[in-house]
Amino acid sequence: MIRHVLDHPPTLGAVCGITAAALFGLSAPFSKALLDGSQPLVLAGLLYAGAAITLSLARVVRGPRANGSEPRLRKADVPLLLVVILTGGVLGPVSMLVGLQRVSSVAGSLLLNLEAPFTMIVAVLLFGEHMSRRGTRAAALIVGGGLALAWSAGGPSADILGTAALAGACLSWAVDNNLTQRLSLRDPVAIVQIKAAAAAAGNLLLATALGDARVPRCDRSHRCVSARRVQLRRQHPARRVRAAPGGRSARSSLLRDGAVLRRRRFRAAPR
């Protein structure tokens, strides 16, 4: 069965596409968890930096003979590659992370399915490709599901700005997909490596210029303070400032607990 998949390009392409979609779907909840202590630009830069490092190691493992078997990029491909980096490496990831800050992981993962119909629409409108009736119906169902998430019978069920940011991310990736298809005859590892490295540098430099260069925080004190914040919000669903024992407000109690946790962590650190 594996040999049949490898020897049949359409089947191999379908398997690779489904695998990529599954891995991309897993990235949404993990990215949202990391957003608690970081900014979208920084997180996007770090994610692409990891991809660039991994692909660089993969090229070393493959060796020069395997790397030279694929057609190389040409100077004529540079403008197309720059647009791919901008849309798929900067606008898309940052828009996705901004959207995930405002919606739940489940809603975000479902809204990201808009990438498929947007890719088909861009291919038809901008590149003159043909879409069958079956493909049109499938795209309409996906778009309808996204609209159902953004609007329910009683009003908007998801944050409008978050939904718009995720839709913008899908549109950016739709342009990226169509342009990358024009580069499909070139070395795919080299294309993704260059895209990841350039996107990592661009996002991190932009974050530094804007003063948002704050890396994700995953230490124990931050988790404890976050847990305490969740507990206080559950006790005060209307976010009213009530007096805590001893005359302190909920906010001052939270700040004091955080300071104590950080002081204990500092004292316990080895010198």
N, C-alpha and C positions, 0 to 999 in steps of 0.2 A: 504494500500500500504506500509506503514511504517513497519507494522508487517510482511508483506511478505519479505521485504528487510532484516529485522533482523533475520527471520527464514531461510533465504536462504544464506548460506555462500558465494557461488560464487558471487551473486549479491551484498552482503554486501562488499566483497572484492573489487569489481569493483567501487562501490560508494566511498569507502574510498580512493582508488587509484586516482580516478578523483579529489576528494577534495584535496588530498595532492598535486597533480600536479598543481591545480589552485592556492593554497596558495604558493607553491614554485615559480610559475611564477610571483606572485605579489611581491615576495621578491627581484627580480633582480632590478627593477627601484628604489625601496626604498633604497636598498643597495648602488646603484650607487650615489644617492643623498647624502648619508652620507659619501661617500668616498672623498668628496671635502675637508673635514677638518680632515681626519684621515688616518691612515695607515691600510693596509689590515689585518695584524696580530692583531692589537688592535680591529678593528671592528669585526673580526671573534670571538675573545675572548669575547667581550661584548655581541654579539648575543647569543653565547652558554651559557654565564653566565645567561642571561635572561631566556633562555629555562630551565636551571637547576633549577633556583629559582621557575619558574612556575610549573615545575613537582614536586618539593618538596612540594609546597603548595597543589598540587592536591593529593599527597599521604596522606597528613594530612587530607584533606577533606574526602577522601575515607575511612579512618579509618583502624585500624589494621586487622579487619576481611576481608575486601575486598582486602587489600594488600597481605594477606596470602593465598588467593584462587588460585593464580598463582604459578606455579613451580618456585623455586628460582634458581639463578645462582649457578653453581658448580665450583670447582677449575679447573676442566678440561676445562671449558669455558673461563678461563682467557686469554690464548694465543690468542684465536679467538677474544675476546673482545678487546684486545690491538691492533690488526691489524685493527679492525673496527674503533677504536678511531683515529688511525694514518691516515687511508685513508679517512674516512668519516668526521672526526672532525677537522683534521689539513690540510692535503694536498688538499682535495676537496674545502673547503670554501676559503682558502687563494688563491688558483689558480683561483677560480671564481672571487674574488674581484680584483685580479691583472688584470684579463682579462677585467672586467667591467671598469677599469680605462682607457682602451685603445680603447674600442668600444662603440657604442651607446647602450642605454637601449634596443631598439628594436632588434638590431642584437644580443646582449647578450642573451635576452630571447629566441630567436629562436635557437641560437647555443646550448643552454642548453638542447634542445630536443635530443641532441646526447646521453644523458644518457640512454635512452631506448634501442637503438640498441647496445650500448656498453655493457649494462647489459646482453642482449641476447648473444652477442658474447663471453663474459667472461663465461657465463653459459655453452655454448656449448664447448668451447675450454678447459676450466680448470676443469669443473665439469661434463662433459660428458652428459649434458642434450640434449634433442632432440628439434629441431626447425622446424616447418612445412614450407612448401613453402610459404604460406600466410605470416607467420611471417618474412621469409627471404625477401620477396618483400617489406613489410612494413619497415623493417630496412634499405633496400637499398634506399627507397624513402627519409627517414629521413636523411641518410648520404648524399644523393645527394643534399638535401636542404641546409645542412651545407656547402658543398663544393661550392654551388652556391653563398652563402653569402660571402665566403672567396675569391672567384675569379669570376670576371665578364668578359665580352668579351674584355674589354679594359685593363684588368690588375686586380690586387687585389683591391677589393672594401672594405675590412676591414683590420685592422691592423693584420699582420701575427702573431706577438707575442701575441696579445690579443686573437686571434682565437685559437692559440695553447694552451694558458693558460686555456681557457674555455673548450677546448677539453680534456685537462689533468684533469680538475676538473670533467668532466663527466666520464672519465675513472676511477678516484679514487672512485667516487660514485658507479660506476658499480661493482667494487670489494667489496665495502661496502655493497651494496644490496645483493649480492650473499652470503657473509659471514653472514650478519644479518639473512638471510633466514634460515641458519643453527641453529640460536638461537631463531627461532620463537616459539618454545615450552616453552621458559622461559618467565618470567614476562616482557611484552614489556615496561611498564612504568619504571621499574627498569633499563632495558637496556639503554633506551634513557636518563634517568636521569644520570646514570654513565658516559655515553658517552659525554653528554653535559658538565657535571662538569669537567671531565678530559680534554676535548678539550678546555674549557674556561681557565683552569689553564695553560695548555701547551702553548696556543697561547699568553696569556698575559705575561707569564714568558719569552718566546722567544722574544717577542717584547721589553720587558725591557732589556734583555741581549744585543739585537742589538741596543738599544738606540732609538727605534721607538715608545715609549710609549706616543703617542699623541692622546688624545681623540677627538671625533668629535666636531667641533666648529659650533654652530648654533646661535651665538649672532647677534644682529642687525648690528654692525659695520662690521662684516665679510660678511654679505649679501650685505651691501652697497658697500664695496670694491670689492666684486665679480661682482656686477652689473656694477660698474665703469670699471672693467677690461674687461667685455664683450662689453661695449660701446666703449672702446678704440680699441678693436680688430675689431669691425665692421667698425670703422672709418679708421683703418689701416689694411686692409686685408692681406697685404704682410708683416705685422709686422715690418714695417720700423720705425725707430726712427725719428719722425718729431718734429720740434720745436713747442712748445705750446705757447700760448700768454704769453708775458713777458720773452721770451727766455728760457723757461723751456722745457725739453723734455717730451714726453708722459709718460715715466717711472717715472721721477721725480715728475710730476704732480700727478700720481697715488699714489706714496709714500706719498706725502704731504697730499692728501685727506684722505688717511688712517690714518695718524697721527692725523689729525684734528678730525676725527670721534672718534678715541679712546680717545683723550683728552676730547672731549665733553661728552663721555660716562662716563669717570672717574669723571668729575666734577658733573655730574648729579646723580651719585650713592649716595645712602643714607649713612650717616656716623653714 
